[in-house]
């Protein structure tokens, strides 16, 4: 009978060992499940945070592009306005020159009709030609200066926008 109590004791030891092993496995499985769940939640939170940042950057980029486009259109409108005013000023100058030239032609014509000699006619004609040429050169110089001034003034807003746009788009490259 001594073998029965020993077998019984061995069976109890095996049962205790199995119970402890079962408990250890359950603890390990529970810990692994909790660690997996925690890792999943962290990965999910990180993904959500990164998506939010990317979305914010995308909309900021879109807003920047829209703002830049509007400012570019405004610069072209401003340049067109400056150019239109300059063309108007040049048109007024040409009209004034034409008016003065016609007046000078009329007065020279009247003087030619009242001339007493051929020498007086030649002198009046020479004076008219010299004055007309000098006046034409002066007017051409004036119109040239107005044109250069108009071009520079019209290009100022466009050049400012080009510089600003280059600076805006160069920032992400430099960062």
ABEGO torsion letter per residue (X at the ends): XAAAAAAAAAAAAAAAAAAAAAAAAAAAAAAAAAAAAAAAAAAAAAAAAAAAAAAAAAAAAAAAAAAAAAAAAAAAAAAAAAAAAAAAAAAAAAAAAAAAAAAAAAAAAAAAAABABAAAAAAAAAAAAAAAAAAAAAAAAAAAAAAAAAAAAAAAAAAAAAAAAAAAAAAAAAX
